[in-house]
Amino acid sequence: MAEPQVVIEWLKKADEDLEFAKSVLDGSQYFAQICFHFHQAAEKYLKAFIIATDLEFKKIHDLPVLLKLCTTMQSELQKIMDDCKFLNKTIKNPFNFCFFIFNSAICIPKLRAFILCSA
């Protein structure tokens, strides 16, 4: 069984990445860094779920792969696969920053809520 404090720490770090990215949106020109923190938030929410459910922790950054692992414990999480694919694809080639940031601001809170309800 996972230590609850470890899961809480992962969630806290994910929340920090999400809130940081949202807090610097207005007037920022550092779009690649904002995109990075949105991706990091999503990755940490998924890893918190993996730890909370005692799944095998993998040191990878591929959101669909992490989510697929999570779905072995909670099949409902499959509903956010498109969001994870979008975040993963865009972070690897983040040239359309405005589109990515707008969609990340929608995707990640949804992902967060889904993970918290499923853990």
VMD Tcl script that draws the C-alpha trace (Angstrom):
set ca {
  {0.00 0.00 0.00}
  {1.31 3.43 -0.93}
  {2.21 5.93 1.72}
  {-0.55 8.57 1.65}
  {2.00 11.34 2.20}
  {3.88 10.36 -0.97}
  {0.68 10.58 -3.02}
  {-0.15 13.93 -1.43}
  {3.31 15.24 -2.34}
  {2.88 14.22 -5.99}
  {-0.52 15.90 -6.09}
  {0.89 19.01 -4.46}
  {3.71 19.23 -7.01}
  {1.23 18.71 -9.86}
  {-1.00 21.46 -8.45}
  {2.04 23.76 -8.24}
  {2.94 23.15 -11.90}
  {-0.64 23.76 -12.97}
  {-1.07 26.91 -10.90}
  {2.31 28.27 -11.98}
  {1.48 27.79 -15.65}
  {-1.90 29.48 -15.21}
  {-0.43 32.33 -13.15}
  {2.09 33.41 -15.78}
  {-0.21 33.24 -18.80}
  {-1.18 36.92 -18.86}
  {1.41 39.04 -20.58}
  {4.00 36.27 -20.80}
  {6.17 35.54 -23.78}
  {7.54 32.29 -22.34}
  {5.06 29.98 -23.99}
  {7.34 26.94 -24.23}
  {7.93 27.07 -20.48}
  {4.19 27.40 -19.82}
  {3.53 24.37 -22.05}
  {6.21 22.43 -20.19}
  {4.54 23.09 -16.82}
  {1.11 22.10 -18.14}
  {2.59 18.81 -19.34}
  {4.41 18.30 -16.04}
  {1.18 18.82 -14.12}
  {-0.61 16.16 -16.18}
  {2.28 13.74 -15.80}
  {2.40 14.20 -12.02}
  {-1.37 13.70 -11.62}
  {-1.08 10.42 -13.49}
  {1.93 9.32 -11.46}
  {0.09 10.17 -8.23}
  {-2.67 7.80 -9.33}
  {-0.11 5.12 -10.21}
  {1.47 5.41 -6.77}
  {-1.89 5.56 -4.97}
  {-3.06 2.36 -6.64}
  {0.25 0.48 -6.24}
  {0.82 0.14 -9.96}
  {4.36 -0.24 -11.31}
  {5.98 3.20 -11.30}
  {7.74 3.95 -14.57}
  {10.17 6.81 -15.09}
  {8.66 7.92 -18.38}
  {7.03 11.11 -19.61}
  {4.64 9.67 -22.21}
  {1.15 10.60 -20.99}
  {-0.82 8.04 -23.05}
  {1.47 5.25 -21.82}
  {1.04 6.40 -18.22}
  {-2.71 6.68 -18.67}
  {-2.94 3.21 -20.22}
  {-1.26 1.85 -17.11}
  {-3.78 3.74 -14.96}
  {-6.70 2.26 -16.92}
  {-5.71 -1.21 -15.72}
  {-7.04 -0.10 -12.31}
  {-9.76 2.30 -13.42}
  {-11.14 1.80 -16.94}
  {-13.14 5.04 -16.71}
  {-9.87 6.94 -17.10}
  {-9.92 5.92 -20.78}
  {-12.25 8.92 -21.25}
  {-9.30 11.30 -20.97}
  {-7.03 9.48 -23.45}
  {-7.62 12.09 -26.16}
  {-6.58 14.83 -23.74}
  {-3.39 12.95 -22.84}
  {-2.60 12.35 -26.51}
  {-3.12 16.04 -27.24}
  {-0.87 17.15 -24.39}
  {1.80 14.61 -25.29}
  {1.80 15.39 -29.01}
  {1.89 19.13 -28.55}
  {4.70 19.21 -26.00}
  {6.91 17.34 -28.48}
  {6.23 19.96 -31.17}
  {4.86 23.05 -29.38}
  {4.79 25.57 -32.22}
  {1.11 26.44 -31.91}
  {1.46 27.78 -28.38}
  {-1.85 29.66 -28.20}
  {-3.86 26.59 -29.19}
  {-1.89 24.39 -26.82}
  {-2.22 26.77 -23.87}
  {-5.95 27.27 -24.39}
  {-6.59 23.53 -24.61}
  {-4.25 22.74 -21.72}
  {-6.16 25.14 -19.51}
  {-9.23 22.99 -20.24}
  {-7.65 19.51 -20.37}
  {-5.55 19.52 -17.25}
  {-8.21 20.57 -14.70}
  {-10.44 17.88 -16.23}
  {-7.64 15.33 -15.95}
  {-6.97 16.43 -12.36}
  {-10.61 16.06 -11.33}
  {-10.88 12.66 -12.98}
  {-7.72 11.36 -11.30}
  {-8.75 12.66 -7.86}
  {-12.18 11.06 -8.16}
  {-10.71 7.75 -9.31}
  {-7.89 7.36 -6.77}
}
mol new
graphics top color blue
foreach p $ca { graphics top sphere $p radius 0.5 }
foreach p [lrange $ca 0 end-1] q [lrange $ca 1 end] { graphics top cylinder $p $q radius 0.2 }
display resetview
